[in-house]
Amino acid sequence: MVNAESLRSYLRLPPDDPEPMDGYLSAALAKARSAGIPHFENNGLYDQFLLQFAGLLYEARSMDPNAADPAKVQMLINSFVLPLRYTAAEVSEE
């Protein structure tokens, strides 16, 4: 399960870094939902998507809400959305 501590570790930030990670994780969860990806428990691909998307947002932090590179965002979404939707379909069939 992805949390603020695992995001800090993924980004190789010290544990005492004051940057609030919860906002980046909330945005990644919202992006997953808007892309049609359901919430998964214990799914490495889903966790990786959340970490990578939250990391992208962290790296693009600034006063400009559109600072994230649109091409990187789209590439990340394309890499994860179809496999995760397929996984969701498989789970719902069981």
C-alpha positions as CSV (number, residue, x, y, z in Angstrom):
1,M,0.0,0.0,0.0
2,V,1.3,3.4,-1.0
3,N,1.5,6.0,1.8
4,A,3.5,9.2,2.4
5,E,6.4,7.2,3.8
6,S,6.7,4.9,0.8
7,L,6.5,8.0,-1.5
8,R,9.3,9.6,0.4
9,S,11.4,6.4,0.1
10,Y,10.5,6.2,-3.7
11,L,11.7,9.8,-4.2
12,R,14.7,9.1,-2.0
13,L,13.8,12.0,0.4
14,P,14.9,12.0,4.0
15,P,12.1,11.0,6.4
16,D,12.2,14.5,8.0
17,D,11.6,16.3,4.7
18,P,8.8,18.8,5.4
19,E,7.1,18.5,2.0
20,P,3.6,17.1,2.6
21,M,3.3,13.9,0.5
22,D,-0.4,13.3,1.2
23,G,-1.4,15.9,-1.4
24,Y,0.6,14.3,-4.2
25,L,-0.9,10.9,-3.3
26,S,-4.4,12.3,-3.2
27,A,-3.9,13.8,-6.7
28,A,-2.5,10.5,-8.0
29,L,-5.5,8.6,-6.6
30,A,-7.9,11.2,-8.2
31,K,-6.1,10.8,-11.5
32,A,-6.4,7.0,-11.3
33,R,-10.2,7.3,-10.6
34,S,-10.6,9.8,-13.5
35,A,-8.8,7.4,-15.8
36,G,-11.2,4.6,-14.9
37,I,-8.8,2.7,-12.7
38,P,-10.4,1.2,-9.6
39,H,-8.7,1.1,-6.3
40,F,-6.6,-2.1,-5.8
41,E,-5.3,-3.6,-2.6
42,N,-2.0,-5.4,-2.8
43,N,-1.4,-4.7,-6.5
44,G,2.2,-3.8,-7.4
45,L,1.2,-2.3,-10.8
46,Y,-1.4,0.0,-9.1
47,D,1.1,1.0,-6.4
48,Q,3.7,1.7,-9.0
49,F,1.3,4.0,-10.9
50,L,0.5,5.9,-7.8
51,L,4.2,6.3,-6.9
52,Q,5.2,7.4,-10.4
53,F,2.4,9.8,-10.8
54,A,2.8,11.3,-7.4
55,G,6.5,11.5,-8.0
56,L,5.9,13.3,-11.3
57,L,3.7,15.9,-9.5
58,Y,6.3,16.3,-6.8
59,E,9.1,16.9,-9.3
60,A,6.9,19.5,-11.1
61,R,5.9,21.3,-7.9
62,S,5.7,25.1,-8.2
63,M,3.2,27.8,-8.1
64,D,2.1,26.8,-11.7
65,P,-0.6,24.1,-11.5
66,N,0.3,23.1,-15.1
67,A,4.0,22.6,-14.4
68,A,4.0,18.8,-15.0
69,D,5.1,18.0,-18.6
70,P,2.0,16.9,-20.4
71,A,3.9,14.4,-22.6
72,K,5.3,12.7,-19.5
73,V,1.8,12.6,-17.9
74,Q,0.2,11.1,-21.0
75,M,3.0,8.5,-21.3
76,L,2.6,7.5,-17.7
77,I,-1.1,7.2,-18.0
78,N,-0.8,5.2,-21.3
79,S,1.6,2.8,-19.7
80,F,-0.7,1.9,-16.8
81,V,-4.3,2.5,-17.6
82,L,-5.0,-0.4,-20.0
83,P,-3.2,-3.0,-17.9
84,L,-4.9,-1.9,-14.7
85,R,-8.3,-1.8,-16.4
86,Y,-7.7,-5.3,-17.8
87,T,-6.7,-6.4,-14.3
88,A,-9.9,-4.9,-12.9
89,A,-12.0,-6.8,-15.5
90,E,-10.3,-10.1,-14.6
91,V,-10.9,-9.5,-10.9
92,S,-14.6,-8.7,-11.5
93,E,-15.0,-11.9,-13.5
94,E,-13.8,-14.1,-10.6
